[in-house]
Amino acid sequence: MSLELSEPLQRVVDALSEKFSKEVIEVYQSTGITFIRVDADSIVKICYFMKDELEYIYLSDLFGIDRYTSEERFEVVYNMISFKEGSRVFLKVRCEEENPEVDSVYEVWPSASWNEREVYDMFGIHFRNHPDLRRIFMPEDFRYFPLRKEFPLLGIPGSIELPGTTPDTE
């Protein structure tokens, strides 16, 4: 299948395929959005290349996905924008269910810190070399990850102390 990419996006795909031929796993489009899946161990150097050489200077978002599969269960997706080209690319990496880990891109975009903390808190994906990886919404001693697909919709009874249903009036 041949992709019909805009000129700026074709340059990105060509540059990544040339410089990181072994690290680029797949390129595809869905609903007009370009996705490039890369090897997780190369994410930092690819992000530096995207920022410094291809001028994707803005990391708009970073989020996790639970694919709920037996292999490469989790994905981390990096939503990057080039203001110069007026284009957007989503880089994706996958990691396994047991001890999911990926390198932090904090050193490339310090703004990634909060997003990585949220993905860690909700999915349990550990970001190596993150300067302050701790939970952002859930208590530090909470043993579960609420956005994993096996997490019950109504939560786990007794797993966290909840406020009463009516305020105390004294």
PATORLUM-172527 format. One line per 5 residues: number of its first residue (from 1); their letters; for each residue y, x, z of C-alpha. Coordinates in nm, 3 decimals, always signed. Layout:
NUM	A	Y:X:Z  ...
This chain:
1	MSLEL	+0.000:+0.000:+0.000  +0.337:+0.134:-0.100  +0.633:+0.075:+0.127  +0.966:-0.025:-0.017  +1.205:+0.154:+0.212
6	SEPLQ	+1.580:+0.188:+0.191  +1.702:+0.531:+0.086  +1.794:+0.641:+0.443  +1.459:+0.527:+0.581  +1.268:+0.694:+0.299
11	RVVDA	+1.449:+1.021:+0.384  +1.340:+0.984:+0.747  +0.977:+0.919:+0.655  +0.978:+1.208:+0.405  +1.139:+1.451:+0.652
16	LSEKF	+0.898:+1.358:+0.933  +0.595:+1.370:+0.702  +0.698:+1.714:+0.578  +0.786:+1.870:+0.915  +0.523:+1.691:+1.126
21	SKEVI	+0.246:+1.620:+0.877  -0.028:+1.640:+1.142  +0.166:+1.440:+1.403  +0.264:+1.141:+1.188  -0.025:+0.895:+1.217
26	EVYQS	+0.100:+0.593:+1.025  +0.411:+0.438:+0.875  +0.439:+0.066:+0.822  +0.684:-0.221:+0.806  +0.673:-0.555:+0.979
31	TGITF	+0.940:-0.822:+0.933  +1.163:-0.567:+0.763  +1.145:-0.316:+1.049  +1.008:+0.034:+0.996  +0.757:+0.168:+1.248
36	IRVDA	+0.637:+0.529:+1.260  +0.343:+0.599:+1.488  +0.321:+0.961:+1.598  +0.100:+1.174:+1.819  +0.199:+1.124:+2.182
41	DSIVK	+0.190:+1.497:+2.262  +0.466:+1.558:+2.003  +0.709:+1.286:+2.104  +0.973:+1.516:+2.258  +0.995:+1.755:+1.964
46	ICYFM	+0.996:+1.465:+1.717  +1.274:+1.293:+1.911  +1.478:+1.615:+1.912  +1.428:+1.639:+1.535  +1.527:+1.273:+1.488
51	KDELE	+1.841:+1.323:+1.696  +1.952:+1.670:+1.584  +1.842:+1.682:+1.221  +1.826:+1.318:+1.109  +2.119:+1.199:+1.323
56	YIYLS	+1.941:+0.921:+1.509  +2.169:+0.987:+1.803  +2.133:+0.652:+1.979  +1.822:+0.552:+2.170  +1.886:+0.179:+2.184
61	DLFGI	+1.575:+0.089:+2.377  +1.240:+0.213:+2.497  +0.966:-0.028:+2.600  +0.595:-0.059:+2.669  +0.325:-0.273:+2.513
66	DRYTS	-0.017:-0.359:+2.652  -0.237:-0.392:+2.343  -0.530:-0.490:+2.569  -0.777:-0.288:+2.363  -1.061:-0.062:+2.472
71	EERFE	-0.903:+0.245:+2.308  -0.539:+0.352:+2.311  -0.453:+0.047:+2.517  -0.084:+0.115:+2.579  +0.206:+0.186:+2.346
76	VVYNM	+0.550:+0.320:+2.419  +0.807:+0.226:+2.154  +1.136:+0.409:+2.095  +1.408:+0.209:+1.918  +1.644:+0.460:+1.754
81	ISFKE	+1.959:+0.401:+1.552  +2.155:+0.623:+1.314  +2.515:+0.508:+1.304  +2.582:+0.745:+1.014  +2.313:+0.584:+0.797
86	GSRVF	+2.334:+0.239:+0.952  +1.957:+0.229:+0.996  +1.702:+0.172:+1.268  +1.356:+0.325:+1.320  +1.094:+0.249:+1.581
91	LKVRC	+0.876:+0.545:+1.685  +0.552:+0.454:+1.861  +0.303:+0.650:+2.065  -0.022:+0.533:+2.221  -0.199:+0.629:+2.540
96	EEENP	-0.529:+0.545:+2.703  -0.592:+0.292:+2.978  -0.714:+0.549:+3.230  -0.419:+0.751:+3.360  -0.175:+0.656:+3.082
101	EVDSV	+0.078:+0.936:+3.033  +0.340:+1.043:+2.783  +0.615:+1.305:+2.801  +0.958:+1.185:+2.908  +1.236:+1.195:+2.647
106	YEVWP	+1.496:+1.217:+2.924  +1.592:+1.568:+2.811  +1.671:+1.432:+2.462  +1.846:+1.113:+2.577  +1.930:+1.100:+2.950
111	SASWN	+1.977:+0.723:+2.906  +1.597:+0.695:+2.865  +1.559:+0.741:+3.240  +1.598:+0.375:+3.337  +1.380:+0.248:+3.052
116	EREVY	+1.103:+0.494:+3.137  +1.120:+0.389:+3.501  +1.086:+0.025:+3.398  +0.784:+0.098:+3.175  +0.629:+0.296:+3.460
121	DMFGI	+0.695:+0.014:+3.707  +0.567:-0.268:+3.487  +0.279:-0.097:+3.299  +0.189:+0.207:+3.508  +0.255:+0.455:+3.225
126	HFRNH	+0.348:+0.789:+3.380  +0.627:+0.988:+3.211  +0.566:+1.359:+3.255  +0.875:+1.567:+3.342  +1.085:+1.264:+3.433
131	PDLRR	+1.342:+1.372:+3.695  +1.313:+1.061:+3.914  +1.006:+0.855:+3.823  +0.984:+0.581:+4.081  +0.959:+0.207:+4.074
136	IFMPE	+1.270:+0.020:+3.972  +1.184:-0.347:+4.044  +0.869:-0.352:+4.256  +0.829:-0.192:+4.601  +0.702:+0.167:+4.595
141	DFRYF	+0.381:+0.069:+4.775  +0.297:-0.214:+4.528  -0.042:-0.126:+4.377  -0.020:-0.341:+4.063  +0.163:-0.342:+3.729
146	PLRKE	+0.293:-0.691:+3.650  +0.318:-0.663:+3.269  -0.042:-0.556:+3.219  -0.231:-0.837:+3.056  -0.493:-0.863:+3.330
151	FPLLG	-0.224:-0.931:+3.591  -0.248:-1.300:+3.698  +0.037:-1.521:+3.581  +0.098:-1.645:+3.934  +0.072:-1.297:+4.084
156	IPGSI	-0.176:-1.174:+4.341  -0.160:-1.375:+4.664  -0.060:-1.161:+4.959  +0.019:-0.853:+4.748  +0.388:-0.866:+4.830
161	ELPGT	+0.582:-1.036:+5.105  +0.781:-1.321:+4.961  +1.079:-1.498:+5.116  +1.025:-1.840:+5.266  +1.078:-2.150:+5.056
166	TPDTE	+1.373:-2.263:+5.263  +1.643:-2.048:+5.413  +1.642:-2.001:+5.790  +1.911:-2.205:+5.956  +2.017:-2.106:+6.300
